[in-house]
Amino acid sequence: MVMQNGQPTPNITTHFVTVTRDMAWDWLSQTTMKNRKIYQATVSRYARKMMTGTWEWTGEAIKLDEKGNLLDGQHRLWAFLETKMDSAVFLVMYGVPHEAQKLMDTGRNRTPANTLEMEAIPHSTILAPAARLLIEYEAGHIPGSNQWRVRPDNRETLDCVNTRPDIQESVEHVVGHPEYKQFGRPSVLGFAHCVTMGIDPVEAEEFWRRIREADYRGTGDPIQRLRERLLITRAQAHMRASETVIIAYIFKAWNAHIRGRRMGVLYWTSTGEKQEKFPRAIAAARQYKRRETA
């Protein structure tokens, strides 16, 4: 018998197993091992991928000890039960020493930025969060709010970047103009640039040029108000605004610019008596028709 560190090598076997709902429930309910707290966000994300056929083999197995106690895989099993499917194929590892549980998932997680970096995609640490914001926004959620129902994983982030060259172009634009550094996170600015360019490239190019160059058109110009707000916010390190707030500032200024309106002090609040809806970037000013009277 092979020895390692004075201990015999455990008799571990690994198989692809068609797991039924009864099997999954038995593993979850009959284990005597303590497991981590269940995170519903993770369960729902796994279930969504299983139901849409985007669940992928990674080599990670559901792990059971010598007595059949569940050591690792509870989120995958709960996700399977949530799908209401009759069965699903999982990689299952049997005979793992129960002492090994305390060492599981203690390494460094591979982030979406790591995945982009391994694909040799430039500016991965900026592009990954910019893509996350774009996915959230286009799913109808508030960008930066980290809605767990749409929080993208590494594969979804990579797919977004590969299928949306515009987000890469916008990040390249922000990185290529050092003037943007004074306004905030490049990932947030890259996302907002991508959204506005997708609405009206000509108007957006002028909008962002005027922001960079402080090209104002009189008192109350939305460009002026936005620059002021971003510079003040950036300077208040002890009160750093969230991604969502910065994006709201940009989109409010963009909407006023598109409508040709002047602005007072630019602000946005999501709480309290003056709570506002999150502003989504508009394509053109609304046209109102005067009602004809008889």
N, C-alpha and C positions, 0 to 999 in steps of 0.2 A: 504494500500500500504506500502510495506516495505521501511523504510528510512535508508539511510547510509550517515553519515556526514552531516545530515540535508538535503540531496537531495533524491528525489524519485528514486527508482530503475528503470533503463531504461528498456523498453520493447524490449529485445533482443531475436531474434529467430535465430536458426541455422539449416541449411538444406543442404543435398547433392543436388547439382543442376547440370543438364546437360547444360553446357554453350556452346552456339554456337559462331561462329565467329562474328556474328552481335552483340550479347549480350556483348562479350568481348570488341568489338570496341566502343559500346555505353558507357560502364562503363569507358573506358579510355578517351574518347573524350568529354563526356558531364559533367564530374565532375567539380565542382567549387572549389574543394579543391586543395591546393598546395601539390605536392608530391615531393619526393626526385628525384635527378638526376638519370636517367636510366644508369645502368652499363651493358654494352653489355656482359661482361664476365659472369655476373650472368644470364642474359637472355639466352645466348648460352648454359650454363651449364644446366639450367632447361630444355631447349628445347631438348637437347641431351638425358636427362633422360626420358622425355616424349616419345620421338620417339623410344627409346630402351626398353621401358616397365619397366624401373627401378625407375620410379617416385613412391614415397611411401607416405602413409598417415601419417602425424605427428600430426594431431590435429590443425594445423595452418589453419586459415580460411581466405578467401578473405572477407574483412570487408567493409560494406557500412553503411553510417549514415542514420538518419531518412528520409532524402530527396533523398536517393539513390546515394549520392556522394561517390566515392571510397576513402577510408581511407588507405587501406593496401592491397597489392596484385598486384601492377602494373607489377612487374617483372614476376610473374607467368602468368599473362594475355598476356604480350608481348611475352613470351616464347611460349605459346599456339598458338598465331597467327603465330609465326615463323615456327611452325611445319607443317603448311598447313593442319592440321586435321580439319574435319568438326565440331567436337564437342569433349568435354572432361568433365568429372565429377570433380567438385570442391566442397569443403566444403565452404559454404557461410554464413556469419553472417550478419544479418540485424538489423538495429536499434541501432547501436553503436553510442554513443554521439560523435559529431564531435570534441569536445574538447579533446577526448582521443587520437587523432592522435599524438599529441606532446609527448605522453608518450610511443608510440609504438617503439619497437626495441631499447630501451635505456638500456636494461640489458646487462649482460656480455654474449658474444657469447660462445657457446659450441664448443671447438676446437677438431680437430682430436685426439690430445693427451688426452683430457678429455674422449672421447669415448673409447679409448683403456684402459684408467685407469679404467673406469666403468666396463670393461670386465675383469678386473684383469690381464691384460697383462703387464708383467714387462717392466721397462724402457720406459714407454709410451712417455715421452717428447723427447727421443732420437729416438725411433722407428718411431714415426709419421712423422717427417721430412725426415728420411731415406727412408721410404716407398714412400713418395711424390717424392723424387728424382728418385727412381726406376721406378715409374709409368711414370714419364716424359721421362726418358731415353729409356724405352722399347716402348714408343709411337713414338720414333724417334726424340724427341725434345732434346734441350740442357738442361741437368739437372741444376736446380737452376735458370733458366731464368724465371720461373713462367709463362709459356705459359698458357694463360687463357683458351685455347681450351681443355687442358687436366688437368687443375688444379683439383686434386681430392678433393672430399668433405669427410665428416666424414665416411659415409658408404663405399665409395670406398677405403678409407685408411684402414678401418677395414677388408674389403674383401681381400685386398692385403696382409695384415699381416696374416690373417687366411689361405690363400691359398699358401703363400710363406714362408714356415718355414725357408728358407735360409736367408731371411733378418733378421729374429729374431735371428738366429744363429750367423750371422755376427755382429749384435749389441751386443750380449752376448760376443762375442770374444773381441770386442773393449773395452767394459766395464770391462772385466775380466783382461785386461792388462793395468795397470796404465801408462805404458811407452807412450801410445798413446796420453795422455793428452797434451804433449808438442808440438804436431803436429797440433792441430786444433780441430774443432768441431767433437765430436764423431759420430754424425749423418752422416756427410760427409764421414768420414773414414769407418763407417759401410756400407754405400752404396757402396763405391769403393771396399771394401773387398768382398761384396756380388757379385758384377759384375765379379771380377777377379776369385773368387772361382768357379763361374758358368762356366767360360771359361776353366780353367785348375786347379783343386784343388791342385795337387801336386806342380805345379810351383808357384801357388799363396801362398800356405802355406810357401814355402821357401822365396818368395818375401817379405812377411809381417814379417817373422821372422828376416830377414836381416835388414829390416827397424828398427825394435825394438832394435836390438842388435848392430846396426852400423857395420855390418859385410860387409866390403868393399872388392872388388876384384881389387884393383889398381886404378890409377888415371882415372877419367872420368867414373867410375862405376855409372850407373843410380841410384842405391840405394844411393850412396853418394850424388849425385846431388839433388835427391829428399829430402833427410834429410836436406841438407843445405837450400834448398828453403823453406821447411815447417817451419824450425826453425827460419829463418830470417823473414818470413812472420808473424809468430806468435808473434815475438818480436816487430814488427812495429804496435803497437796498433792503432796509428793514421792513418795508411794506411792499415787497415784490408782488406784482399782479400775476394772476394765473394765466395760463394759455388762453382760457375761455374769455377772460376779460380783455386781453390784448386783441384777440380776434374780433370781439364785439366792437371795440373802438375803431378798428380798421374798417369793418363792414358798415358801421354807422356813418363814418366819414365818406366811404365810397358811395353809399346810397344818397347822401346829401349832395355829393358831387354830381352824380348821375341826374338828380332832380334839379340841379342848378340852384340849390338853396344855400343860404348862409347859415352859420351855426354860432351858438353861444359857446359856453364851456362844454367840452365834450366829456360825457360821463356815461356809465352804464352800471346799473345795479340789478342784481337778481334776487334781492331780499328786501324785506321791509315794506312800508306803505307805498314807496315809489318803485316797486318791483316792475321790471320790464321784461318783455319777451326777448329771446335771443334774436338779434337782427340777422337775417339771411341776406346775402348780397343780391341786389336786384339787377335786371338786365336793362330796364328803361323806366323812365318815370311813368306812372299810371296816367291814363287819359280819362278825364271825367267829362261826361256829357251832361249838359244842363237839362234838367227835366222840363219838358214843355208843359205849360199850363193851358187848360181849356179856355 
